[in-house]
């Protein structure tokens, strides 16, 4: 599996995932940049994603939903704040209601994804910073750590194909 570490820092209010891939940076970048590829790994295997809007530019939006095993839909949104292909993506990430409207009272994070060369392949570091300890604890209680491990674990097969 590609995930090498997941760090929860309650002082800095961050959740950081490090994953290493035996693939070039450009290939890993495409898994974020191509909405059809993003759908194949964003979300754990039992909650596949469907990307509705994918504007990967500063000020752009990404909206999606994950469909659960019972057909239930869980919506999310990104507001892209910076893009430097093929190395950096910065965004604000949140939960949405069934109409796609950001949900009040749900955790919102500022996420930075960075790709760098590492041991002949690519290291991906994804750091999400939450607004409060309570928000970080809430996403962890919702299963975010395992969900990220499972979701990112799907990237290897896409890169090998």
C-alpha distance (Angstrom), angle and dihedral (degrees) to the residues before:
residue distance angle dihedral
X1 . . .
X2 3.79 . .
X3 3.82 99.8 .
X4 3.80 107.2 97.7
X5 3.81 99.0 174.7
X6 3.79 144.7 1.1
X7 3.79 115.5 -162.4
X8 3.80 125.0 -167.4
X9 3.81 112.0 -162.2
X10 3.81 110.7 -173.7
X11 3.82 92.4 -177.9
X12 3.82 93.4 54.8
X13 3.86 92.2 32.4
X14 3.81 91.0 -129.0
X15 3.77 138.6 137.8
X16 3.82 110.0 -160.2
X17 3.79 125.4 -171.1
X18 3.81 122.3 -168.5
X19 3.80 117.4 -165.7
X20 3.80 129.0 174.8
X21 3.78 124.6 -153.3
X22 3.81 133.9 -170.6
X23 3.80 90.3 -133.3
X24 3.80 137.2 89.0
X25 3.80 120.9 -90.9
X26 3.82 92.1 -110.1
X27 3.81 91.5 57.8
X28 3.81 93.2 50.2
X29 3.82 89.9 46.1
X30 3.81 90.1 55.8
X31 3.82 89.5 60.3
X32 3.83 86.5 66.0
X33 3.82 98.4 33.3
X34 3.82 99.1 50.4
X35 3.83 110.8 66.3
X36 3.81 92.6 -154.3
X37 3.82 90.3 54.9
X38 3.81 91.8 43.2
X39 3.81 88.3 56.5
X40 3.78 90.2 57.5
X41 3.80 94.9 61.8
X42 3.85 111.1 14.1
X43 3.77 100.6 102.6
X44 3.79 130.5 22.4
X45 3.83 117.3 -70.2
X46 3.81 92.7 -99.5
X47 3.85 90.7 52.0
X48 3.82 105.9 46.8
X49 3.79 117.4 -170.4
X50 3.77 130.4 -124.1
X51 3.81 113.8 -161.1
X52 3.81 113.1 -146.4
X53 3.81 101.6 174.9
X54 3.81 124.6 20.3
X55 3.81 115.7 178.7
X56 3.80 103.4 159.4
X57 3.82 97.6 -170.4
X58 3.79 134.2 96.1
X59 3.81 106.3 -74.4
X60 3.81 91.6 17.8
X61 3.78 127.1 126.4
X62 3.76 133.9 -132.2
X63 3.79 117.6 -164.9
X64 3.77 126.1 -178.6
X65 3.75 145.4 152.2
X66 3.79 132.6 -143.3
X67 3.78 118.5 -141.7
X68 3.79 115.9 -142.6
X69 3.80 127.6 -146.7
X70 3.83 91.0 -93.9
X71 3.81 92.9 50.2
X72 3.81 92.6 -99.4
X73 3.81 115.5 147.8
X74 3.79 125.5 -139.5
X75 3.80 114.2 -168.5
X76 3.77 129.8 -153.9
X77 3.78 139.9 174.1
X78 3.78 140.6 -155.5
X79 3.79 128.4 -158.6
X80 3.80 106.6 -157.6
X81 3.82 111.9 -136.0
X82 3.84 100.7 173.5
X83 3.80 137.9 3.7
X84 3.80 125.8 -171.8
X85 3.81 106.8 170.7
X86 2.93 127.8 -116.8
X87 3.79 97.9 8.9
X88 3.81 115.7 35.7
X89 3.77 138.4 39.0
X90 3.81 122.8 174.1
X91 3.78 123.9 -173.9
X92 3.76 148.2 150.6
X93 3.81 111.0 -114.6
X94 3.78 127.0 -159.9
X95 3.77 148.4 153.1
X96 3.80 123.3 -98.6
X97 3.78 135.5 -158.4
X98 3.81 123.3 -118.2
X99 3.82 89.9 -81.2
X100 3.81 91.9 53.8
X101 3.81 93.8 -107.3
X102 3.84 115.3 141.0
X103 3.80 108.9 -100.3
X104 3.78 118.0 -120.0
X105 3.78 114.1 -132.0
X106 3.81 94.8 22.6
X107 3.82 122.1 114.5
X108 3.80 118.9 -87.5
X109 3.79 121.9 -167.0
X110 3.76 137.0 -169.2
X111 3.79 105.8 -133.6
X112 3.78 130.5 -163.6
X113 3.80 120.7 -170.0
X114 3.81 117.3 -168.6
X115 3.78 129.0 -177.4
X116 3.80 122.3 -160.0
X117 3.79 137.2 167.1
X118 3.79 111.4 -92.7
X119 3.80 129.3 173.8
X120 3.79 93.9 -25.1
X121 3.80 93.0 -46.6
X122 3.79 137.3 54.9
X123 3.78 134.2 -67.3
X124 3.80 115.8 -154.2
X125 3.79 117.5 -160.6
X126 3.78 116.4 -171.6
X127 3.80 116.9 -175.3
X128 3.79 122.3 -176.0
X129 3.80 117.3 -168.7
X130 3.81 117.2 -161.3
X131 3.79 128.6 -154.2
X132 3.81 94.3 -122.9
X133 3.78 143.6 8.2
X134 3.81 87.7 -110.4
X135 3.81 91.4 58.6
X136 3.81 92.0 49.4
X137 3.80 90.4 48.3
X138 3.83 90.1 47.4
X139 3.83 94.6 55.1
X140 3.80 90.8 45.1
X141 3.82 89.9 51.7
X142 3.83 87.9 51.1
X143 3.83 89.5 59.0
X144 3.81 98.5 -102.3
X145 3.81 94.4 146.7
X146 3.80 95.2 55.5
X147 3.80 91.3 37.5
X148 3.81 90.8 56.4
X149 3.80 91.9 46.6
X150 3.81 91.2 52.2
X151 3.82 95.1 41.9
X152 3.80 96.2 48.5
X153 3.80 89.3 42.3
X154 3.82 87.5 68.0
X155 3.80 92.0 62.1
X156 3.83 94.4 77.4
X157 3.81 93.2 64.2
X158 3.81 91.3 48.9
X159 3.79 91.5 50.1
X160 3.82 91.7 48.1
X161 3.81 92.4 50.9
